[in-house]
């Protein structure tokens, strides 16, 4: 015998590639039968299935194992042994293993003859000949040099320990295996113990602890699949990721392939044409080894495209970009879809035509891109929604007297048709023989076209359209004018019943389905369409989107006390996918969300900042130290969600403490002011605006030696020194400490919470005037990005005339700190000058008489702004800051309003509307401005675009003056008999707020 390969251990009893097992002699007929089955199992992936569920003996596998089978089947490495059966527990032979191993380890060979005497081509050995190149690939790679002298034995079995050895060698781990002590398992041959240990460490086999490996038993197909799958994962993990191919597969489709699986949770793909980015949607294949990019806005045109992978660890990537050349779309073929050459004698006979582009798709060009010649027969060409073309011929062209204008009569004549694309000049000819009058024989339906460009109806208002094609006896499209007694309006039945899925349009040519209400459940519906004596069915997909399916109480961090007024409790509502509904979406489901309580006045809040919560109008004083019960349920077909909870009612609220909401500055430069805002809190630590117990009051006093310092209310009115139990809301608004130029000394503010005149809590704060020679550090506050308002064509004329008054500008602010790092209040008029390095970018405006400055955006860019200002000592200083101007469109980021308000004569003050844009600028209606047109929200309408709507009008019984109307500038007029209505403000991006308006 010749010497063994160096890749194999030397054992005298069997010196060939795999140890264990004597040479087996089989009858030729049995060998052929078994080998043929094995061959089919690895050589017929096209003929049989493409996934595990296609095989009866794989359907019951657990999900993890099934995923492994799917991966190997879809890769073309495995398939069934016969139609519908995988052969899970069938033995595998050596020919079969050769192909699997060669594919897993990516070994290639074009050999047509073998080094082994018993390996023959298919022409000689039909059962195993397919494996010849794979066997040679294994031999060249050193994985085998045969089982017997000069023989491979392709029909022989492979034992489990032989399989382990093959795979370990294929992974390049043989030296490590030989160094292992080996498994202590008597069912494994001595020579194989190290290989089995290595295979188990690599997780190629899953042997439960304490169970024998049974190495000498034949390996079955299920073991080959799971072991080779794991081997493939080991191979892939050692390879660097590369984009192996990118190519256009459609006018809006790009296919991308990779050399191994991609972590799709991190990976992103970007498509470019040259250096220009092209927006796409990306869908990854199930095996994560390829992806399809769909262009969003444009078609693929002539040029060089590239696809770049990013988002994954760059150290694991070899090639991140692939390029491909694309060409403009062109028509490459035109075909008549009906093979018949007869045409009915009708007034409008439709012939379906397919014009294909270079990708095999229906060409996207319009009907006007084609020219049609039909001799003296009148024709018209249109494009269907499915992309095919319909050529309509007026074959029956008789006038009122019965005379044929085109010379054709029933059963007599021919019509030559020539159609060509105007650009590519690709053409098609066909001659039709005129036959008898048409009658309908068949109905066909197009694919469903969803208005949202997806594959399901999800939102109210979306539609799904099905085109109807009724065909005559010759296979051409019959029209309503030729259909005779066929009804021009089809009948439609949808099963199962879904209230919100309706038929909104029915014509001879199409049926349109609409979603008029949110669907309670996601489902597939069958639509059966009847047209005359024919019928056809199609499937409609409806997704339950934002339909309330489950409710639970949310986290309520507050407390409920006897005598409380209005309170709101949060609830969490979820749809069937487990997505939490927003407050507005909860309100949209209000008709199926039912709230009940042991206390009157409990309901779902439909408007305002607390919409979507449970509203408690008030808590009776009699419930002190008791409970109130609230239940919430969802009542809808197929939904059963109910929650119930008892809420503890605490003692009536009392004024328990004072807290500081906004701290005053401890120091101020004379002429500055600083706010001090305090809050009254109850025994539960919640802010209260009043308490029912009249024993409580607040006293505010000032002390200290000072000149030119005073304390006033936050609205600048004279200080209110005392507040009774019903006036805590006024106290909670806060105070301002004002200092005059030249002021000196210190003011001490003392606030006391009293019960029956006795102090139960107090807060004291002092503000000292900074001395003129005190060392302070000054800074000009950073200015956030500006919008380029002045260069915008929609900018208000007032902004261009007087930029300082532009709401979109930002004030320049001076800050100061003392030696201890504490913030010092600075007068607002300390600025002495401001200038911009580029007024075409940032316009710097100084209000000389006020000592203030503003910066207003002109054009997009960046400019440096220098600000000069005075200090407490009377000196001057300056600082420079960079200011950026952007041209990103202004959009409403938030809208707020009062949840309920009494009617005022315009929408802005009625709602107390406030808007904040994406630049952080707040627009609030000023009730002191008499002219609505000069109000900031109305003034910047070209950018904010807020619009108003009215709903839920409640009027007096038998009332006649029930109108509510909006003027173009926001004026609001209501009839005398109107009691209440809901006013809604909505921005173009959908942001909205509502106010319940009462008269």
Buried (B, 14 or more C-beta within 10 A) or exposed (E): EEEBBEBBBEBEEBBBBBBBBEEEEEEEEEBBEBBBBBBBBBBBBEEBBEBBEBBEBBEEBEEEBBBBBBBBBBBBBBBBBEEEBBBBEBBBBBBBBBBBBBBBBEBEBEBEEBBBEBBBBBEEBBBBBBBBBBBBBBBBBBBBBBBBEEBBBBBBBBBBBBBBBBBBBBBEBBEBBEEBEBBEBEBBBEBBBBBBBBBBEBEBBEBEEEEEBBBBBBBBBBBBBBBBBBBBBBBBEEEEBBBBBBBBBBBBBBBBBBBBBBEBEEBEBBBBBEEEEBEBEBEBBEBBBBBBBBBEEEEBEEBEBBBBBEBBEEEEBEEBBBEBEBEEBEBBBBEBEBEBEBBBBBBBBBBBBBBBBBBEBBBBBEBEBBEBEBBEBBBEBEBBEEBBBBBBBBBBBBEEEEEBEBEBEBEEBEBEBBBBBEEBEBBBEBEBBBBBBBBBBBBEBBEBBBBBEEEBBBEBEBBBBBBBBBBBBBBBBBBBEBBEEBEBEBBBEBEEEBEBBBBEEBEBBBBBBBBEBBBBBBBEBEBEBBBBEBBBEBEBBBBBBBBBBBBEBBEBEEBBBBBBEBBBBBBBBBBBEEEEBEBBBBBBBBEBBBBEBBBEEBBBBBBBBBBBBBBBEBBBEEBBEBEBEBBBBBEBEEBEBEBEBEBEBBEBBBBBBBEBEEEBBBBBBBBBBBBBBBBBBBBBEBEBBBBBEEEBBBBBEBEBEBEBBBBBBBEEEEBBEEBEBEBBEBBBEBBBBBBBEEBBBBBBBBBBBBBEEEEBBBBEBBBBBBBEEBEBEBBBBEBEBBBBBBBBEEBBEEBBEEBBBBBBBBBBBBEBBBEEEEBBBBBBBBBBBBBBBBBEBBBBBBBEEEBBBBBBBBBBBBBBBBBBBBBBEEEEBEBEBEBBBBEEEBBBBEBBBBBBBEBBEBBBBBBBBBBBBBBEBEBBBEEEBEEBEEBBBBBBBEBBBBEBEBEBBBBEEEEEEBBBEBEEBBEBEBBEBBBBBBBBBBBEEEBBBBBBBEE
